[in-house]
């Protein structure tokens, strides 16, 4: 039990530290950033391939290396050496007045819905309302309030 607690504390410390160190990378220059929404998820893809999304409702993130879920309101892929992670800066990926629908900015249509590819990143609608993004060799998918990263 003590080992699990130390592991959990270590993971939260790393996520918190990384979020502070790289919070600026999630905020891209609007000139080269594409914004869109899919359901209740507002996302942006920056010109450097950084992809991030804000969730209208709190979601639970699960990692294969942790034995539990924890609540988040946003998720970002901004480094190739980090898994998708929360930044705790909700609203960064949402334009004032709301983002355009994915169908309005899509670059293609897949089997289950629209997708957008930009700056090496890809976000797409999936089976039964799932949604996910991949970039920089990392990915995450959400379905029914659970994010797998």
C-alpha positions, 0 to 999 in steps of 0.5 A: 500500500505504501508503495502505491501511495508513493507512486501516486504522489510521484505521478501527481508531482510530475504531472503538476510540475510538467504542467507548470513548466510547459503551460505556455506550450498549450497556448498557441498563437491564434494565427496558426491555430485551428479551433473546433468542437466535437460534442461537448469537447472544445479543441485546438491544434497549434501550428507546431502540432500541439493539440489540446481539448477542454471538456464541458463536463469533468472527465476521468483520465486513465493511464495504463501505468496507474491503478486508478482514474482521476478527474480532469477538465482538459487534456493536451499533447504538447511533448513527444516524451510525455503522454497526453496530460491535463494542464489544469488551465481550462478554457485555453482551447476554447474561443470566446463565443465558442469553437466552430463545429468539427464538420465545418473545419474538417479535412475529411470524413472517416467511417464514423464521422469527421476528422481534421488533420493539421500540423501533424496532428489528427482528431476524429470522431469515432464509433458511438460518439467516441472522440480522440486525438493523436500527435507527436507519437501520443494519443488519447481517446474519450468515450462516455466520460473516460479518457484513455491516454 
